[in-house]
Amino acid sequence: MSGKVSLPDTIPEDSDLEVQEIVRYWQSIHRNGELPDRRQIDPCDIPDLLPGIALVDIERSPFRFKFRLLGERMNLYHGRNFTGRWLDEVFPHFDKTETPKDFIFVTEQGNPSYRLGRPLMTFEKSFIEMERVFLPFRNGRASVDLVMAYTIFR
């Protein structure tokens, strides 16, 4: 990906280069000003980034979030594969974190959300720093129905 495309205001210029690369990929698959659709994601375009990706389905009324797919880095971090599982079932304190608000912001605004700091969902790994971005996608409809999360752990 070319570094010439400006990052959205929500992504710091000093963010990790992988975060910048996934954001620029997301920007590159916008069509006619519409948010990209899940079907536009081509894993062949971003093979080195696949381990850090999680795709999360969005349910509304009330908002609820389910893992559609988790990359290998995510499975290793969590110690298992949570594909197909609801986040509020996997992480009992999920609703007490800022993560649902971030998902809702991305879903309602159609803009990326960026976070740098301690992981919010796994308190037992508080010594780890994470950097992550949420990117909105359509899923065959006009609304945001899927979020691509890209996370780096340090």
PyMOL CGO cylinders between C-alpha atoms (Angstrom):
from pymol import cmd
from pymol.cgo import CYLINDER

trace = [
    CYLINDER, 0.00, 0.00, 0.00, 1.20, 3.48, -0.74, 0.3, 1, 1, 1, 1, 1, 1,
    CYLINDER, 1.20, 3.48, -0.74, 1.91, 5.79, 2.18, 0.3, 1, 1, 1, 1, 1, 1,
    CYLINDER, 1.91, 5.79, 2.18, 0.72, 8.79, 0.13, 0.3, 1, 1, 1, 1, 1, 1,
    CYLINDER, 0.72, 8.79, 0.13, -2.98, 8.47, 1.02, 0.3, 1, 1, 1, 1, 1, 1,
    CYLINDER, -2.98, 8.47, 1.02, -3.87, 10.61, 4.03, 0.3, 1, 1, 1, 1, 1, 1,
    CYLINDER, -3.87, 10.61, 4.03, -5.06, 8.76, 7.09, 0.3, 1, 1, 1, 1, 1, 1,
    CYLINDER, -5.06, 8.76, 7.09, -8.49, 9.62, 8.55, 0.3, 1, 1, 1, 1, 1, 1,
    CYLINDER, -8.49, 9.62, 8.55, -8.34, 12.17, 11.38, 0.3, 1, 1, 1, 1, 1, 1,
    CYLINDER, -8.34, 12.17, 11.38, -9.13, 9.42, 13.90, 0.3, 1, 1, 1, 1, 1, 1,
    CYLINDER, -9.13, 9.42, 13.90, -5.86, 7.56, 13.13, 0.3, 1, 1, 1, 1, 1, 1,
    CYLINDER, -5.86, 7.56, 13.13, -2.68, 9.11, 14.58, 0.3, 1, 1, 1, 1, 1, 1,
    CYLINDER, -2.68, 9.11, 14.58, 0.15, 9.71, 12.12, 0.3, 1, 1, 1, 1, 1, 1,
    CYLINDER, 0.15, 9.71, 12.12, 2.51, 7.91, 14.54, 0.3, 1, 1, 1, 1, 1, 1,
    CYLINDER, 2.51, 7.91, 14.54, 0.34, 4.77, 14.72, 0.3, 1, 1, 1, 1, 1, 1,
    CYLINDER, 0.34, 4.77, 14.72, 1.96, 1.42, 13.94, 0.3, 1, 1, 1, 1, 1, 1,
    CYLINDER, 1.96, 1.42, 13.94, 2.76, 0.94, 10.26, 0.3, 1, 1, 1, 1, 1, 1,
    CYLINDER, 2.76, 0.94, 10.26, 0.54, -2.18, 10.14, 0.3, 1, 1, 1, 1, 1, 1,
    CYLINDER, 0.54, -2.18, 10.14, -2.39, -0.16, 11.48, 0.3, 1, 1, 1, 1, 1, 1,
    CYLINDER, -2.39, -0.16, 11.48, -1.74, 2.45, 8.82, 0.3, 1, 1, 1, 1, 1, 1,
    CYLINDER, -1.74, 2.45, 8.82, -1.54, -0.26, 6.15, 0.3, 1, 1, 1, 1, 1, 1,
    CYLINDER, -1.54, -0.26, 6.15, -4.90, -1.84, 7.08, 0.3, 1, 1, 1, 1, 1, 1,
    CYLINDER, -4.90, -1.84, 7.08, -6.54, 1.61, 7.20, 0.3, 1, 1, 1, 1, 1, 1,
    CYLINDER, -6.54, 1.61, 7.20, -5.14, 2.50, 3.78, 0.3, 1, 1, 1, 1, 1, 1,
    CYLINDER, -5.14, 2.50, 3.78, -6.36, -0.83, 2.43, 0.3, 1, 1, 1, 1, 1, 1,
    CYLINDER, -6.36, -0.83, 2.43, -9.85, -0.04, 3.79, 0.3, 1, 1, 1, 1, 1, 1,
    CYLINDER, -9.85, -0.04, 3.79, -9.66, 3.39, 2.14, 0.3, 1, 1, 1, 1, 1, 1,
    CYLINDER, -9.66, 3.39, 2.14, -8.59, 1.82, -1.16, 0.3, 1, 1, 1, 1, 1, 1,
    CYLINDER, -8.59, 1.82, -1.16, -11.71, -0.36, -1.46, 0.3, 1, 1, 1, 1, 1, 1,
    CYLINDER, -11.71, -0.36, -1.46, -14.23, 2.46, -1.05, 0.3, 1, 1, 1, 1, 1, 1,
    CYLINDER, -14.23, 2.46, -1.05, -16.42, 2.64, -4.16, 0.3, 1, 1, 1, 1, 1, 1,
    CYLINDER, -16.42, 2.64, -4.16, -18.25, 5.78, -5.25, 0.3, 1, 1, 1, 1, 1, 1,
    CYLINDER, -18.25, 5.78, -5.25, -18.10, 7.27, -1.76, 0.3, 1, 1, 1, 1, 1, 1,
    CYLINDER, -18.10, 7.27, -1.76, -19.83, 4.24, -0.17, 0.3, 1, 1, 1, 1, 1, 1,
    CYLINDER, -19.83, 4.24, -0.17, -18.34, 2.29, 2.68, 0.3, 1, 1, 1, 1, 1, 1,
    CYLINDER, -18.34, 2.29, 2.68, -16.73, -0.92, 1.47, 0.3, 1, 1, 1, 1, 1, 1,
    CYLINDER, -16.73, -0.92, 1.47, -18.71, -4.14, 1.51, 0.3, 1, 1, 1, 1, 1, 1,
    CYLINDER, -18.71, -4.14, 1.51, -17.38, -7.28, 3.17, 0.3, 1, 1, 1, 1, 1, 1,
    CYLINDER, -17.38, -7.28, 3.17, -17.30, -8.99, -0.23, 0.3, 1, 1, 1, 1, 1, 1,
    CYLINDER, -17.30, -8.99, -0.23, -14.65, -6.48, -1.37, 0.3, 1, 1, 1, 1, 1, 1,
    CYLINDER, -14.65, -6.48, -1.37, -12.14, -7.78, 1.16, 0.3, 1, 1, 1, 1, 1, 1,
    CYLINDER, -12.14, -7.78, 1.16, -9.52, -9.78, -0.72, 0.3, 1, 1, 1, 1, 1, 1,
    CYLINDER, -9.52, -9.78, -0.72, -7.20, -11.66, 1.64, 0.3, 1, 1, 1, 1, 1, 1,
    CYLINDER, -7.20, -11.66, 1.64, -4.64, -11.87, -1.19, 0.3, 1, 1, 1, 1, 1, 1,
    CYLINDER, -4.64, -11.87, -1.19, -4.26, -8.08, -0.96, 0.3, 1, 1, 1, 1, 1, 1,
    CYLINDER, -4.26, -8.08, -0.96, -3.27, -8.15, 2.74, 0.3, 1, 1, 1, 1, 1, 1,
    CYLINDER, -3.27, -8.15, 2.74, -1.70, -11.56, 3.50, 0.3, 1, 1, 1, 1, 1, 1,
    CYLINDER, -1.70, -11.56, 3.50, 0.74, -10.22, 6.11, 0.3, 1, 1, 1, 1, 1, 1,
    CYLINDER, 0.74, -10.22, 6.11, -2.09, -8.53, 8.04, 0.3, 1, 1, 1, 1, 1, 1,
    CYLINDER, -2.09, -8.53, 8.04, -4.48, -11.50, 8.24, 0.3, 1, 1, 1, 1, 1, 1,
    CYLINDER, -4.48, -11.50, 8.24, -3.21, -12.80, 11.62, 0.3, 1, 1, 1, 1, 1, 1,
    CYLINDER, -3.21, -12.80, 11.62, -4.28, -9.57, 13.38, 0.3, 1, 1, 1, 1, 1, 1,
    CYLINDER, -4.28, -9.57, 13.38, -7.78, -9.33, 11.89, 0.3, 1, 1, 1, 1, 1, 1,
    CYLINDER, -7.78, -9.33, 11.89, -11.08, -10.06, 13.58, 0.3, 1, 1, 1, 1, 1, 1,
    CYLINDER, -11.08, -10.06, 13.58, -14.36, -9.67, 11.72, 0.3, 1, 1, 1, 1, 1, 1,
    CYLINDER, -14.36, -9.67, 11.72, -17.28, -8.85, 14.00, 0.3, 1, 1, 1, 1, 1, 1,
    CYLINDER, -17.28, -8.85, 14.00, -20.94, -9.06, 12.96, 0.3, 1, 1, 1, 1, 1, 1,
    CYLINDER, -20.94, -9.06, 12.96, -23.17, -6.29, 14.30, 0.3, 1, 1, 1, 1, 1, 1,
    CYLINDER, -23.17, -6.29, 14.30, -26.69, -6.98, 15.55, 0.3, 1, 1, 1, 1, 1, 1,
    CYLINDER, -26.69, -6.98, 15.55, -28.99, -4.06, 16.35, 0.3, 1, 1, 1, 1, 1, 1,
    CYLINDER, -28.99, -4.06, 16.35, -31.94, -3.43, 18.68, 0.3, 1, 1, 1, 1, 1, 1,
    CYLINDER, -31.94, -3.43, 18.68, -30.26, -4.07, 21.02, 0.3, 1, 1, 1, 1, 1, 1,
    CYLINDER, -30.26, -4.07, 21.02, -26.67, -3.85, 19.85, 0.3, 1, 1, 1, 1, 1, 1,
    CYLINDER, -26.67, -3.85, 19.85, -24.82, -7.14, 20.12, 0.3, 1, 1, 1, 1, 1, 1,
    CYLINDER, -24.82, -7.14, 20.12, -21.52, -8.28, 18.60, 0.3, 1, 1, 1, 1, 1, 1,
    CYLINDER, -21.52, -8.28, 18.60, -20.41, -11.71, 17.33, 0.3, 1, 1, 1, 1, 1, 1,
    CYLINDER, -20.41, -11.71, 17.33, -17.04, -12.92, 16.10, 0.3, 1, 1, 1, 1, 1, 1,
    CYLINDER, -17.04, -12.92, 16.10, -17.35, -13.96, 12.44, 0.3, 1, 1, 1, 1, 1, 1,
    CYLINDER, -17.35, -13.96, 12.44, -13.64, -14.68, 11.98, 0.3, 1, 1, 1, 1, 1, 1,
    CYLINDER, -13.64, -14.68, 11.98, -10.45, -14.38, 14.02, 0.3, 1, 1, 1, 1, 1, 1,
    CYLINDER, -10.45, -14.38, 14.02, -6.90, -14.30, 12.69, 0.3, 1, 1, 1, 1, 1, 1,
    CYLINDER, -6.90, -14.30, 12.69, -4.22, -16.52, 14.17, 0.3, 1, 1, 1, 1, 1, 1,
    CYLINDER, -4.22, -16.52, 14.17, -2.69, -13.74, 16.33, 0.3, 1, 1, 1, 1, 1, 1,
    CYLINDER, -2.69, -13.74, 16.33, -6.11, -13.18, 17.88, 0.3, 1, 1, 1, 1, 1, 1,
    CYLINDER, -6.11, -13.18, 17.88, -6.61, -16.89, 18.56, 0.3, 1, 1, 1, 1, 1, 1,
    CYLINDER, -6.61, -16.89, 18.56, -3.17, -17.14, 20.18, 0.3, 1, 1, 1, 1, 1, 1,
    CYLINDER, -3.17, -17.14, 20.18, -3.81, -14.08, 22.35, 0.3, 1, 1, 1, 1, 1, 1,
    CYLINDER, -3.81, -14.08, 22.35, -7.18, -15.40, 23.57, 0.3, 1, 1, 1, 1, 1, 1,
    CYLINDER, -7.18, -15.40, 23.57, -5.90, -18.96, 23.91, 0.3, 1, 1, 1, 1, 1, 1,
    CYLINDER, -5.90, -18.96, 23.91, -8.68, -20.36, 21.69, 0.3, 1, 1, 1, 1, 1, 1,
    CYLINDER, -8.68, -20.36, 21.69, -10.80, -19.63, 18.66, 0.3, 1, 1, 1, 1, 1, 1,
    CYLINDER, -10.80, -19.63, 18.66, -13.97, -17.68, 19.48, 0.3, 1, 1, 1, 1, 1, 1,
    CYLINDER, -13.97, -17.68, 19.48, -15.35, -17.69, 15.91, 0.3, 1, 1, 1, 1, 1, 1,
    CYLINDER, -15.35, -17.69, 15.91, -19.16, -17.72, 16.00, 0.3, 1, 1, 1, 1, 1, 1,
    CYLINDER, -19.16, -17.72, 16.00, -19.35, -16.62, 19.64, 0.3, 1, 1, 1, 1, 1, 1,
    CYLINDER, -19.35, -16.62, 19.64, -20.97, -13.49, 21.08, 0.3, 1, 1, 1, 1, 1, 1,
    CYLINDER, -20.97, -13.49, 21.08, -18.47, -11.12, 22.68, 0.3, 1, 1, 1, 1, 1, 1,
    CYLINDER, -18.47, -11.12, 22.68, -20.67, -10.57, 25.74, 0.3, 1, 1, 1, 1, 1, 1,
    CYLINDER, -20.67, -10.57, 25.74, -20.71, -14.34, 26.37, 0.3, 1, 1, 1, 1, 1, 1,
    CYLINDER, -20.71, -14.34, 26.37, -16.98, -14.83, 25.84, 0.3, 1, 1, 1, 1, 1, 1,
    CYLINDER, -16.98, -14.83, 25.84, -16.06, -11.80, 27.99, 0.3, 1, 1, 1, 1, 1, 1,
    CYLINDER, -16.06, -11.80, 27.99, -18.50, -11.50, 30.93, 0.3, 1, 1, 1, 1, 1, 1,
    CYLINDER, -18.50, -11.50, 30.93, -17.40, -7.92, 31.70, 0.3, 1, 1, 1, 1, 1, 1,
    CYLINDER, -17.40, -7.92, 31.70, -17.61, -6.88, 28.01, 0.3, 1, 1, 1, 1, 1, 1,
    CYLINDER, -17.61, -6.88, 28.01, -20.53, -4.47, 28.56, 0.3, 1, 1, 1, 1, 1, 1,
    CYLINDER, -20.53, -4.47, 28.56, -18.57, -2.68, 31.31, 0.3, 1, 1, 1, 1, 1, 1,
    CYLINDER, -18.57, -2.68, 31.31, -15.72, -1.78, 28.93, 0.3, 1, 1, 1, 1, 1, 1,
    CYLINDER, -15.72, -1.78, 28.93, -15.45, 0.98, 26.33, 0.3, 1, 1, 1, 1, 1, 1,
    CYLINDER, -15.45, 0.98, 26.33, -15.40, -1.60, 23.52, 0.3, 1, 1, 1, 1, 1, 1,
    CYLINDER, -15.40, -1.60, 23.52, -19.19, -1.73, 22.93, 0.3, 1, 1, 1, 1, 1, 1,
    CYLINDER, -19.19, -1.73, 22.93, -19.23, 2.08, 22.69, 0.3, 1, 1, 1, 1, 1, 1,
    CYLINDER, -19.23, 2.08, 22.69, -16.43, 1.92, 20.12, 0.3, 1, 1, 1, 1, 1, 1,
    CYLINDER, -16.43, 1.92, 20.12, -18.36, -0.66, 18.07, 0.3, 1, 1, 1, 1, 1, 1,
    CYLINDER, -18.36, -0.66, 18.07, -21.52, 1.46, 18.24, 0.3, 1, 1, 1, 1, 1, 1,
    CYLINDER, -21.52, 1.46, 18.24, -19.63, 4.61, 17.23, 0.3, 1, 1, 1, 1, 1, 1,
    CYLINDER, -19.63, 4.61, 17.23, -18.13, 2.86, 14.19, 0.3, 1, 1, 1, 1, 1, 1,
    CYLINDER, -18.13, 2.86, 14.19, -21.51, 1.36, 13.28, 0.3, 1, 1, 1, 1, 1, 1,
    CYLINDER, -21.51, 1.36, 13.28, -23.49, 4.57, 13.59, 0.3, 1, 1, 1, 1, 1, 1,
    CYLINDER, -23.49, 4.57, 13.59, -20.89, 7.03, 12.26, 0.3, 1, 1, 1, 1, 1, 1,
    CYLINDER, -20.89, 7.03, 12.26, -19.27, 4.87, 9.58, 0.3, 1, 1, 1, 1, 1, 1,
    CYLINDER, -19.27, 4.87, 9.58, -15.86, 6.07, 10.74, 0.3, 1, 1, 1, 1, 1, 1,
    CYLINDER, -15.86, 6.07, 10.74, -12.84, 4.20, 12.10, 0.3, 1, 1, 1, 1, 1, 1,
    CYLINDER, -12.84, 4.20, 12.10, -12.14, 4.02, 15.82, 0.3, 1, 1, 1, 1, 1, 1,
    CYLINDER, -12.14, 4.02, 15.82, -8.57, 3.84, 17.14, 0.3, 1, 1, 1, 1, 1, 1,
    CYLINDER, -8.57, 3.84, 17.14, -7.33, 2.83, 20.59, 0.3, 1, 1, 1, 1, 1, 1,
    CYLINDER, -7.33, 2.83, 20.59, -3.88, 2.50, 22.13, 0.3, 1, 1, 1, 1, 1, 1,
    CYLINDER, -3.88, 2.50, 22.13, -3.43, 1.16, 25.64, 0.3, 1, 1, 1, 1, 1, 1,
    CYLINDER, -3.43, 1.16, 25.64, -4.27, -1.77, 27.87, 0.3, 1, 1, 1, 1, 1, 1,
    CYLINDER, -4.27, -1.77, 27.87, -6.57, -4.46, 26.48, 0.3, 1, 1, 1, 1, 1, 1,
    CYLINDER, -6.57, -4.46, 26.48, -10.03, -3.92, 27.93, 0.3, 1, 1, 1, 1, 1, 1,
    CYLINDER, -10.03, -3.92, 27.93, -11.44, -7.42, 27.63, 0.3, 1, 1, 1, 1, 1, 1,
    CYLINDER, -11.44, -7.42, 27.63, -8.80, -9.55, 29.34, 0.3, 1, 1, 1, 1, 1, 1,
    CYLINDER, -8.80, -9.55, 29.34, -7.80, -8.17, 32.71, 0.3, 1, 1, 1, 1, 1, 1,
    CYLINDER, -7.80, -8.17, 32.71, -5.38, -11.04, 33.32, 0.3, 1, 1, 1, 1, 1, 1,
    CYLINDER, -5.38, -11.04, 33.32, -3.14, -9.67, 30.56, 0.3, 1, 1, 1, 1, 1, 1,
    CYLINDER, -3.14, -9.67, 30.56, -2.90, -6.12, 31.88, 0.3, 1, 1, 1, 1, 1, 1,
    CYLINDER, -2.90, -6.12, 31.88, 0.87, -6.10, 31.27, 0.3, 1, 1, 1, 1, 1, 1,
    CYLINDER, 0.87, -6.10, 31.27, 0.23, -6.11, 27.51, 0.3, 1, 1, 1, 1, 1, 1,
    CYLINDER, 0.23, -6.11, 27.51, -0.26, -2.99, 25.43, 0.3, 1, 1, 1, 1, 1, 1,
    CYLINDER, -0.26, -2.99, 25.43, -2.53, -3.14, 22.42, 0.3, 1, 1, 1, 1, 1, 1,
    CYLINDER, -2.53, -3.14, 22.42, -3.01, -0.92, 19.44, 0.3, 1, 1, 1, 1, 1, 1,
    CYLINDER, -3.01, -0.92, 19.44, -6.17, -1.47, 17.45, 0.3, 1, 1, 1, 1, 1, 1,
    CYLINDER, -6.17, -1.47, 17.45, -8.43, 0.04, 14.86, 0.3, 1, 1, 1, 1, 1, 1,
    CYLINDER, -8.43, 0.04, 14.86, -12.08, -0.73, 14.09, 0.3, 1, 1, 1, 1, 1, 1,
    CYLINDER, -12.08, -0.73, 14.09, -13.09, -0.27, 10.43, 0.3, 1, 1, 1, 1, 1, 1,
    CYLINDER, -13.09, -0.27, 10.43, -16.74, -0.23, 9.27, 0.3, 1, 1, 1, 1, 1, 1,
    CYLINDER, -16.74, -0.23, 9.27, -18.03, -2.43, 6.47, 0.3, 1, 1, 1, 1, 1, 1,
    CYLINDER, -18.03, -2.43, 6.47, -21.37, -3.06, 4.87, 0.3, 1, 1, 1, 1, 1, 1,
    CYLINDER, -21.37, -3.06, 4.87, -22.51, -6.64, 4.44, 0.3, 1, 1, 1, 1, 1, 1,
    CYLINDER, -22.51, -6.64, 4.44, -24.74, -6.54, 1.37, 0.3, 1, 1, 1, 1, 1, 1,
    CYLINDER, -24.74, -6.54, 1.37, -26.87, -3.66, 2.65, 0.3, 1, 1, 1, 1, 1, 1,
    CYLINDER, -26.87, -3.66, 2.65, -26.47, 0.11, 2.97, 0.3, 1, 1, 1, 1, 1, 1,
    CYLINDER, -26.47, 0.11, 2.97, -25.81, 0.09, 6.73, 0.3, 1, 1, 1, 1, 1, 1,
    CYLINDER, -25.81, 0.09, 6.73, -22.68, -0.90, 8.65, 0.3, 1, 1, 1, 1, 1, 1,
    CYLINDER, -22.68, -0.90, 8.65, -23.23, -4.54, 9.62, 0.3, 1, 1, 1, 1, 1, 1,
    CYLINDER, -23.23, -4.54, 9.62, -19.64, -5.68, 10.09, 0.3, 1, 1, 1, 1, 1, 1,
    CYLINDER, -19.64, -5.68, 10.09, -16.54, -4.27, 11.76, 0.3, 1, 1, 1, 1, 1, 1,
    CYLINDER, -16.54, -4.27, 11.76, -13.03, -5.30, 10.88, 0.3, 1, 1, 1, 1, 1, 1,
    CYLINDER, -13.03, -5.30, 10.88, -10.83, -5.04, 13.94, 0.3, 1, 1, 1, 1, 1, 1,
    CYLINDER, -10.83, -5.04, 13.94, -7.07, -5.03, 13.52, 0.3, 1, 1, 1, 1, 1, 1,
    CYLINDER, -7.07, -5.03, 13.52, -5.02, -5.47, 16.68, 0.3, 1, 1, 1, 1, 1, 1,
    CYLINDER, -5.02, -5.47, 16.68, -1.35, -5.51, 17.57, 0.3, 1, 1, 1, 1, 1, 1,
    CYLINDER, -1.35, -5.51, 17.57, -0.22, -6.72, 21.01, 0.3, 1, 1, 1, 1, 1, 1,
    CYLINDER, -0.22, -6.72, 21.01, 3.05, -5.67, 22.63, 0.3, 1, 1, 1, 1, 1, 1,
]
cmd.load_cgo(trace, "trace")
